[in-house]
Amino acid sequence: MTGLFVILAIVLVVLYFNDAWRSLERVRNVARGVCTRAGVQFLDSSVIQTGIRVERGGSAGLVLVRTYRFEFATDGQSRHVGEITLRGRKVRVVSMDLPEGGRVLDSTASAQDSGESVR
C-alpha cells in the first residue's frame, strides 16, 4: 500500500514540474511579444517565478495562480521590471514599469491564444 502512495507522490511531483516548465515557457513567449510590441529589448534569461497560490476556478475547481517577474531594457543599459500573472494557463495581467511612466497591458479573451494585447 505504501508503494502505491510513493508512486502517486512521484507522479504528482512530475506533473507539477511539467506544468511549471510549460508555464515558464508560456511566460517567456508572452513577455517577448509584449516587449516587441512596446519597442523594448526583452532580457530572455531574466524570467523568474515570484509567487504561487491557489484560487477557486469556478467550474474548474482549484486553479494555480503564478506570478512571474521579467526584465527588459529600453536603451541597452538600464533595466526595468515587468510582471506577468497566469491563472492556470491563461494570462491574467501583464504590467511593465516603463521609464516614461508605467503602462499596464492586460490580456483579453480574444488575445489569450496569441499571449497578449494592449489595453
C-alpha positions as CSV (number, residue, x, y, z in Angstrom):
1,M,0.0,0.0,0.0
2,T,2.8,2.4,0.8
3,G,4.4,1.6,-2.6
4,L,1.2,2.9,-4.3
5,F,1.4,6.2,-2.3
6,V,5.1,6.6,-3.3
7,I,4.3,6.1,-7.0
8,L,1.3,8.5,-6.7
9,A,3.6,11.1,-5.0
10,I,6.2,10.8,-7.7
11,V,3.6,11.1,-10.5
12,L,2.2,14.3,-8.8
13,V,5.6,15.8,-8.5
14,V,6.4,15.1,-12.1
15,L,3.1,16.6,-13.2
16,Y,3.7,19.7,-11.1
17,F,7.2,20.3,-12.5
18,N,6.0,19.7,-16.1
19,D,3.2,22.2,-15.6
20,A,5.7,24.7,-14.0
21,W,8.0,24.3,-17.0
22,R,5.2,24.9,-19.5
23,S,4.0,27.9,-17.6
24,L,7.5,29.4,-17.6
25,E,7.8,28.9,-21.4
26,R,4.4,30.5,-21.9
27,V,5.5,33.5,-19.8
28,R,8.7,33.8,-21.8
29,N,6.8,33.9,-25.1
30,V,4.2,36.4,-23.7
31,A,7.0,38.7,-22.3
32,R,8.9,38.5,-25.6
33,G,5.8,39.5,-27.5
34,V,4.9,42.3,-25.2
35,C,8.4,43.7,-25.2
36,T,8.4,43.6,-29.0
37,R,5.1,45.5,-29.2
38,A,6.3,48.1,-26.6
39,G,9.6,48.6,-28.6
40,V,11.9,47.5,-25.8
41,Q,14.5,44.7,-25.5
42,F,13.4,41.6,-23.6
43,L,16.2,40.2,-21.4
44,D,15.5,36.5,-22.0
45,S,17.2,34.9,-19.0
46,S,15.5,37.3,-16.6
47,V,12.2,35.5,-16.1
48,I,11.7,34.2,-12.6
49,Q,8.7,33.0,-10.6
50,T,7.9,35.3,-7.7
51,G,4.7,33.7,-6.3
52,I,2.2,30.9,-6.5
53,R,-1.1,30.5,-4.9
54,V,-4.3,28.5,-5.3
55,E,-7.7,30.1,-6.2
56,R,-11.1,28.8,-6.8
57,G,-11.6,28.4,-10.5
58,G,-15.4,28.2,-10.8
59,S,-16.3,25.1,-12.7
60,A,-12.6,24.1,-13.0
61,G,-12.3,23.7,-9.2
62,L,-8.9,24.9,-7.9
63,V,-6.5,26.8,-10.1
64,L,-2.9,27.7,-9.6
65,V,-2.1,31.4,-10.0
66,R,1.5,32.0,-10.7
67,T,3.3,35.4,-10.8
68,Y,6.5,35.9,-12.8
69,R,8.9,38.8,-13.0
70,F,10.9,39.7,-16.1
71,E,13.3,42.4,-17.1
72,F,13.7,44.5,-20.2
73,A,15.9,47.3,-21.4
74,T,14.9,50.5,-23.2
75,D,18.4,51.7,-24.1
76,G,20.5,48.6,-23.7
77,Q,21.9,49.7,-20.3
78,S,19.1,50.5,-17.9
79,R,17.0,47.5,-16.7
80,H,13.3,47.8,-16.0
81,V,10.8,45.3,-14.4
82,G,7.7,43.7,-15.8
83,E,5.3,41.3,-14.2
84,I,3.0,38.6,-15.6
85,T,0.3,36.7,-13.8
86,L,-1.0,33.4,-15.1
87,R,-4.2,31.9,-13.8
88,G,-4.0,28.3,-14.9
89,R,-2.6,28.6,-18.4
90,K,-4.3,31.9,-19.2
91,V,-2.5,35.3,-19.0
92,R,-4.4,37.4,-16.4
93,V,-2.3,40.5,-16.2
94,V,0.9,41.9,-17.8
95,S,2.4,45.0,-16.4
96,M,5.6,46.9,-17.3
97,D,7.4,49.6,-15.5
98,L,8.4,51.9,-18.4
99,P,10.6,54.9,-17.7
100,E,8.2,57.3,-19.2
101,G,5.6,56.5,-16.6
102,G,4.5,52.8,-16.4
103,R,1.9,51.1,-18.6
104,V,-0.3,48.2,-17.8
105,L,-1.0,45.6,-20.5
106,D,-3.9,43.3,-20.0
107,S,-4.9,40.1,-21.6
108,T,-8.4,39.8,-23.2
109,A,-10.4,36.8,-24.2
110,S,-9.7,37.3,-27.9
111,A,-5.9,37.5,-27.4
112,Q,-5.3,34.7,-25.0
113,D,-4.0,32.3,-27.7
114,S,-1.6,34.9,-29.0
115,G,-0.5,35.8,-25.5
116,E,-1.1,39.5,-25.1
117,S,-2.9,42.6,-26.1
118,V,-2.5,46.2,-25.2
119,R,-5.3,47.9,-23.3
